[in-house]
């Protein structure tokens, strides 16, 4: 498992894609990983944050599309992988965050 800022965006962009595909390849080779879990989150700065959307519904729809495009990239390179997609909701509540995770079909 690895995390980087803007990773879904960078997986979709040709000039940065190779790094992310290499990480998947290493995980498959060394750990026999079979599942690639892709996640996007609310108010992601790599995509310009909430300023780019009129509301959370539009934002969620955007990330559904982005995650599907990322799924296709992964499967083009690892056709035997099972790819799961998730959207992570983040809401500040006082001095903590309320986190929700929604699996996307």
Legacy VTK file of the C-alpha trace (Angstrom):
# vtk DataFile Version 3.0
C-alpha trace
ASCII
DATASET POLYDATA
POINTS 105 float
0.000 0.000 0.000
1.282 3.431 -0.835
-0.101 6.947 -0.796
1.000 10.087 -2.550
-0.597 13.471 -2.968
-2.516 13.633 -6.227
-1.923 9.981 -7.029
-5.099 9.395 -9.064
-4.400 12.492 -11.142
-0.803 11.423 -11.653
-1.878 7.893 -12.629
-3.991 9.434 -15.400
-1.247 11.708 -16.728
1.190 10.042 -19.125
4.282 11.859 -17.836
3.794 10.603 -14.249
1.928 7.320 -14.836
4.996 5.065 -14.984
5.855 5.645 -11.298
2.424 4.465 -10.139
2.344 1.469 -12.440
5.785 0.489 -11.156
4.477 0.560 -7.580
1.646 -1.793 -8.530
4.074 -4.091 -10.342
6.360 -4.231 -7.298
3.457 -4.999 -4.987
2.243 -7.798 -7.265
5.729 -9.288 -7.626
6.858 -9.075 -3.999
3.554 -9.557 -2.175
1.392 -11.355 -4.725
-1.128 -8.503 -4.507
-4.309 -9.155 -6.430
-6.387 -6.076 -5.579
-5.654 -2.495 -6.563
-7.717 -0.102 -4.466
-8.034 3.374 -5.954
-9.251 6.221 -3.783
-10.146 9.853 -4.332
-11.178 12.250 -1.606
-13.387 15.267 -1.087
-11.832 18.673 -1.731
-8.703 17.248 -3.382
-6.213 20.015 -4.079
-4.661 18.125 -7.002
-7.920 18.670 -8.896
-8.419 22.221 -7.634
-10.558 21.415 -4.594
-14.223 22.267 -4.116
-13.732 25.590 -5.917
-14.085 23.628 -9.174
-17.539 22.254 -8.347
-20.927 23.830 -7.735
-21.731 21.282 -5.000
-20.729 17.936 -3.512
-22.964 16.016 -5.924
-21.084 17.425 -8.912
-17.774 16.712 -7.170
-18.754 13.084 -6.478
-19.822 12.587 -10.102
-16.473 13.970 -11.262
-14.550 11.550 -9.045
-16.656 8.619 -10.205
-15.472 9.407 -13.738
-11.861 9.963 -12.681
-11.744 6.703 -10.749
-13.226 4.803 -13.680
-10.560 6.229 -16.002
-7.892 5.205 -13.489
-9.406 1.702 -13.276
-9.091 1.378 -17.054
-5.412 2.429 -16.924
-4.680 -0.179 -14.263
-6.490 -2.941 -16.156
-4.729 -2.065 -19.402
-1.449 -2.756 -17.618
-2.555 -5.488 -15.198
-5.509 -7.292 -16.807
-5.669 -9.893 -14.035
-5.963 -7.330 -11.223
-9.164 -6.758 -9.300
-9.654 -2.988 -9.112
-11.767 -1.405 -6.396
-12.749 2.277 -6.353
-13.465 4.392 -3.277
-14.477 7.961 -2.526
-13.445 9.345 0.841
-15.637 12.044 2.318
-14.034 14.489 4.742
-16.040 16.810 6.987
-14.536 18.899 9.769
-16.394 18.443 13.062
-14.883 20.632 15.744
-11.229 19.685 16.045
-11.681 16.289 14.333
-12.591 15.008 10.897
-15.613 12.875 10.127
-14.472 10.411 7.498
-16.768 8.366 5.296
-15.694 5.811 2.726
-17.979 4.927 -0.152
-17.197 2.027 -2.456
-17.986 2.878 -6.069
-19.159 0.201 -8.461
LINES 1 106
105 0 1 2 3 4 5 6 7 8 9 10 11 12 13 14 15 16 17 18 19 20 21 22 23 24 25 26 27 28 29 30 31 32 33 34 35 36 37 38 39 40 41 42 43 44 45 46 47 48 49 50 51 52 53 54 55 56 57 58 59 60 61 62 63 64 65 66 67 68 69 70 71 72 73 74 75 76 77 78 79 80 81 82 83 84 85 86 87 88 89 90 91 92 93 94 95 96 97 98 99 100 101 102 103 104
